[in-house]
Amino acid sequence: MKEVTMFMFEGCPHCRKAKEMMDALFAEKPEYAEVPLTVIDEKRQPEVADKYDYFYVPTFFVGEEKIHEGIPTKEAIEHVFKKAYNG
């Protein structure tokens, strides 16, 4: 199992939607809730966010690999957590 890192910022409607999709996914597939998740608010932690290569939020990394960037879909969120869960 690999860690998921999510980059977002407070007030971002796409980030809020991604979190809602994550909650729904975890309810549907509880095993994905076991995946280690770090959420970085790029405005509050710019020193961390600046170390990663992305332009839009939300962005998801699994380990060091960028898996999704930008407007979330249910399929994209599930793909992130499936990839992390399966290592």
N, CA, C and O of each residue as an XYZ file, in Angstrom:
348
protein
N       0.843     -1.171      0.000
C       0.000      0.000      0.000
C       0.895      1.242      0.000
O       1.860      1.329      0.759
N       0.557      2.192     -0.859
C       1.315      3.437     -0.948
C       0.487      4.594     -0.399
O      -0.739      4.517     -0.323
N       1.174      5.662     -0.020
C       0.511      6.845      0.510
C      -0.034      7.717     -0.618
O       0.586      7.865     -1.671
N      -1.213      8.292     -0.369
C      -1.796      9.280     -1.272
C      -1.535     10.657     -0.674
O      -1.766     10.881      0.515
N      -1.053     11.579     -1.505
C      -0.899     12.965     -1.109
C      -1.841     13.782     -1.971
O      -1.786     13.728     -3.199
N      -2.704     14.538     -1.314
C      -3.674     15.378     -2.010
C      -3.298     16.838     -1.788
O      -3.119     17.271     -0.650
N      -3.179     17.588     -2.868
C      -2.939     19.023     -2.785
C      -4.244     19.744     -3.078
O      -4.936     19.429     -4.046
N      -4.574     20.722     -2.229
C      -5.835     21.436     -2.340
C      -5.664     22.804     -1.696
O      -4.586     23.126     -1.196
N      -6.718     23.608     -1.706
C      -6.752     24.777     -0.850
C      -8.187     25.040     -0.418
O      -9.140     24.748     -1.140
N      -8.310     25.597      0.774
C      -9.614     25.863      1.347
C     -10.383     26.834      0.454
O      -9.831     27.829     -0.017
N     -11.636     26.540      0.232
C     -12.469     27.390     -0.609
C     -12.528     26.942     -2.060
O     -13.317     27.483     -2.835
N     -11.724     25.981     -2.441
C     -11.723     25.473     -3.816
C     -12.931     24.548     -3.993
O     -13.032     23.534     -3.301
N     -13.850     24.881     -4.910
C     -15.036     24.032     -5.077
C     -14.706     22.639     -5.613
O     -15.387     21.672     -5.272
N     -13.673     22.525     -6.444
C     -13.286     21.212     -6.969
C     -12.661     20.354     -5.876
O     -12.832     19.135     -5.862
N     -11.941     20.990     -4.965
C     -11.347     20.256     -3.842
C     -12.438     19.747     -2.905
O     -12.373     18.615     -2.426
N     -13.435     20.580     -2.647
C     -14.560     20.169     -1.811
C     -15.281     18.987     -2.452
O     -15.647     18.030     -1.769
N     -15.482     19.057     -3.762
C     -16.141     17.961     -4.487
C     -15.305     16.679     -4.410
O     -15.849     15.589     -4.234
N     -13.988     16.816     -4.542
C     -13.104     15.648     -4.443
C     -13.228     14.998     -3.069
O     -13.269     13.772     -2.967
N     -13.290     15.806     -2.011
C     -13.429     15.245     -0.661
C     -14.769     14.533     -0.506
O     -14.843     13.484      0.133
N     -15.830     15.099     -1.088
C     -17.133     14.436     -1.041
C     -17.074     13.095     -1.772
O     -17.630     12.102     -1.304
N     -16.400     13.072     -2.914
C     -16.254     11.824     -3.674
C     -15.434     10.806     -2.900
O     -15.727      9.611     -2.942
N     -14.403     11.272     -2.191
C     -13.591     10.370     -1.383
C     -14.434      9.762     -0.266
O     -14.357      8.559     -0.012
N     -15.235     10.584      0.399
C     -16.102     10.071      1.472
C     -17.058      9.015      0.936
O     -17.271      7.987      1.579
N     -17.638      9.263     -0.241
C     -18.557      8.293     -0.847
C     -17.820      7.010     -1.215
O     -18.339      5.912     -1.017
N     -16.613      7.152     -1.749
C     -15.813      5.980     -2.108
C     -15.477      5.155     -0.869
O     -15.568      3.927     -0.898
N     -15.090      5.818      0.214
C     -14.738      5.102      1.442
C     -15.955      4.379      2.020
O     -15.813      3.310      2.613
N     -17.142      4.951      1.853
C     -18.357      4.289      2.330
C     -18.662      3.056      1.477
O     -19.128      2.034      1.981
N     -18.391      3.174      0.182
C     -18.656      2.078     -0.749
C     -17.596      0.989     -0.665
O     -17.905     -0.200     -0.741
N     -16.344      1.407     -0.509
C     -15.213      0.471     -0.456
C     -14.340      0.830      0.753
O     -13.334      1.525      0.606
N     -14.719      0.360      1.936
C     -14.042      0.748      3.182
C     -12.544      0.453      3.194
O     -11.792      1.099      3.925
N     -12.105     -0.516      2.393
C     -10.671     -0.833      2.368
C      -9.848      0.355      1.878
O      -8.689      0.499      2.270
N     -10.420      1.203      1.034
C      -9.672      2.367      0.534
C      -9.468      3.419      1.625
O      -8.561      4.246      1.525
N     -10.297      3.394      2.655
C     -10.121      4.314      3.786
C      -8.871      3.970      4.588
O      -8.400      4.790      5.376
N      -8.327      2.770      4.399
C      -7.108      2.345      5.085
C      -5.850      2.934      4.447
O      -4.781      2.917      5.057
N      -5.971      3.450      3.233
C      -4.818      4.007      2.517
C      -4.336      5.248      3.256
O      -5.135      6.137      3.550
N      -3.037      5.326      3.562
C      -2.522      6.535      4.213
C      -2.748      7.750      3.312
O      -2.436      7.725      2.122
N      -3.295      8.808      3.902
C      -3.643     10.008      3.140
C      -3.089     11.238      3.835
O      -3.331     11.455      5.022
N      -2.343     12.043      3.087
C      -1.865     13.328      3.573
C      -2.497     14.405      2.705
O      -2.409     14.358      1.478
N      -3.136     15.377      3.351
C      -3.767     16.475      2.636
C      -2.946     17.733      2.886
O      -2.732     18.133      4.031
N      -2.489     18.354      1.797
C      -1.656     19.554      1.879
C      -2.458     20.738      1.338
O      -2.880     20.734      0.182
N      -2.662     21.742      2.178
C      -3.277     22.990      1.720
C      -2.146     23.856      1.183
O      -1.306     24.330      1.948
N      -2.122     24.065     -0.144
C      -0.989     24.741     -0.765
C      -0.823     26.183     -0.302
O       0.273     26.736     -0.396
N      -1.880     26.795      0.189
C      -1.772     28.178      0.674
C      -1.226     28.231      2.091
O      -0.605     29.218      2.485
N      -1.455     27.168      2.859
C      -0.973     27.121      4.239
C       0.392     26.451      4.346
O       1.127     26.676      5.307
N       0.727     25.627      3.356
C       1.998     24.898      3.375
C       2.724     25.047      2.029
O       3.035     24.049      1.379
N       2.991     26.293      1.613
C       3.621     26.483      0.301
C       5.014     25.865      0.211
O       5.455     25.488     -0.875
N       5.703     25.760      1.334
C       7.043     25.170      1.318
C       6.999     23.700      0.928
O       7.954     23.191      0.342
N       5.916     23.017      1.239
C       5.745     21.622      0.838
C       5.235     21.559     -0.599
O       5.765     20.808     -1.419
N       4.211     22.345     -0.898
C       3.590     22.316     -2.230
C       4.587     22.676     -3.329
O       4.514     22.131     -4.430
N       5.504     23.574     -3.048
C       6.479     24.013     -4.053
C       7.446     22.907     -4.467
O       8.128     23.038     -5.483
N       7.515     21.848     -3.716
C       8.413     20.739     -4.042
C       7.814     19.779     -5.062
O       8.495     18.872     -5.540
N       6.537     19.976     -5.396
C       5.830     19.073     -6.311
C       5.491     19.783     -7.607
O       5.311     21.001     -7.636
N       5.405     19.008     -8.682
C       5.134     19.539    -10.007
C       3.650     19.366    -10.351
O       3.213     18.296    -10.773
N       2.901     20.435    -10.162
C       1.482     20.440    -10.543
C       1.039     21.889    -10.701
O       1.698     22.808    -10.215
N      -0.090     22.083    -11.391
C      -0.613     23.425    -11.634
C      -1.999     23.637    -11.058
O      -2.327     24.746    -10.635
N      -2.822     22.595    -11.033
C      -4.220     22.723    -10.629
C      -4.504     21.879     -9.400
O      -3.828     20.884     -9.139
N      -5.515     22.295     -8.652
C      -5.980     21.504     -7.518
C      -7.411     21.073     -7.782
O      -8.149     21.773     -8.475
N      -7.807     19.953     -7.253
C      -6.987     19.049     -6.462
C      -6.032     18.237     -7.340
O      -6.323     17.919     -8.493
N      -4.899     17.922     -6.754
C      -3.928     17.028     -7.389
C      -3.644     15.892     -6.422
O      -3.519     16.096     -5.214
N      -3.546     14.696     -6.976
C      -3.280     13.501     -6.174
C      -2.000     12.829     -6.653
O      -1.818     12.581     -7.845
N      -1.125     12.543     -5.709
C       0.066     11.747     -5.956
C      -0.094     10.430     -5.210
O      -0.621     10.394     -4.099
N       0.362      9.356     -5.826
C       0.494      8.071     -5.145
C       1.983      7.838     -5.069
O       2.649      7.640     -6.085
N       2.502      7.862     -3.850
C       3.958      7.867     -3.704
C       4.473      9.145     -4.352
O       4.041     10.243     -4.000
N       5.380      9.004     -5.282
C       5.960     10.160     -5.981
C       5.327     10.401     -7.354
O       5.706     11.338     -8.057
N       4.366      9.557     -7.735
C       3.771      9.635     -9.068
C       2.463     10.436     -9.055
O       1.551     10.133     -8.287
N       2.381     11.463     -9.915
C       1.141     12.227    -10.044
C       0.134     11.372    -10.811
O       0.404     10.922    -11.925
N      -1.029     11.154    -10.198
C      -2.050     10.291    -10.789
C      -3.209     11.103    -11.350
O      -3.765     10.754    -12.391
N      -3.577     12.181    -10.668
C      -4.699     13.000    -11.150
C      -4.464     14.458    -10.779
O      -3.965     14.779     -9.700
N      -4.843     15.336    -11.720
C      -4.720     16.779    -11.493
C      -5.933     17.472    -12.096
O      -6.284     17.233    -13.251
N      -6.571     18.332    -11.309
C      -7.675     19.132    -11.822
C      -9.036     18.601    -11.416
O      -9.174     17.894    -10.417
N     -10.033     18.952    -12.204
C     -11.424     18.634    -11.884
C     -11.583     17.130    -11.642
O     -11.246     16.316    -12.501
N     -12.102     16.770    -10.459
C     -12.221     15.353    -10.120
C     -13.454     14.698    -10.727
O     -14.472     15.344    -10.978
N     -13.331     13.411    -10.952
C     -14.477     12.564    -11.303
C     -14.455     11.385    -10.343
O     -13.433     11.094     -9.722
N     -15.578     10.721    -10.231
C     -15.640      9.541     -9.370
C     -14.616      8.501     -9.826
O     -13.936      7.880     -9.008
N     -14.519      8.325    -11.141
C     -13.583      7.336    -11.693
C     -12.132      7.695    -11.374
O     -11.330      6.823    -11.041
N     -11.805      8.968    -11.475
C     -10.435      9.406    -11.195
C     -10.067      9.193     -9.730
O      -8.970      8.730     -9.420
N     -10.983      9.530     -8.840
C     -10.728      9.358     -7.399
C     -10.562      7.870     -7.080
O      -9.668      7.485     -6.327
N     -11.419      7.051     -7.650
C     -11.309      5.609     -7.409
C      -9.994      5.069     -7.958
O      -9.368      4.212     -7.333
N      -9.573      5.557     -9.112
C      -8.306      5.119     -9.708
C      -7.132      5.451     -8.779
O      -6.234      4.627     -8.600
N      -7.133      6.637     -8.195
C      -6.068      7.042     -7.261
C      -5.970      6.044     -6.117
O      -4.893      5.523     -5.829
N      -7.100      5.780     -5.467
C      -7.064      4.934     -4.283
C      -6.861      3.457     -4.613
O      -6.277      2.720     -3.818
N      -7.335      3.022     -5.776
C      -7.077      1.648     -6.194
C      -5.589      1.452     -6.427
O      -5.015      0.447     -6.007
N      -4.966      2.412     -7.097
C      -3.525      2.325     -7.373
C      -2.729      2.328     -6.062
O      -1.772      1.567     -5.920
N      -3.113      3.166     -5.118
C      -2.419      3.226     -3.833
C      -2.639      1.944     -3.030
O      -1.700      1.416     -2.433
N      -3.850      1.455     -3.015
C      -4.180      0.257     -2.236
C      -3.433     -0.969     -2.754
O      -2.949     -1.791     -1.976
N      -3.351     -1.076     -4.060
C      -2.682     -2.231     -4.661
C      -1.168     -2.078     -4.732
O      -0.454     -2.992     -5.147
N      -0.698     -0.918     -4.323
C       0.737     -0.685     -4.255
C       1.383     -0.567     -5.592
O       2.595     -0.369     -5.676
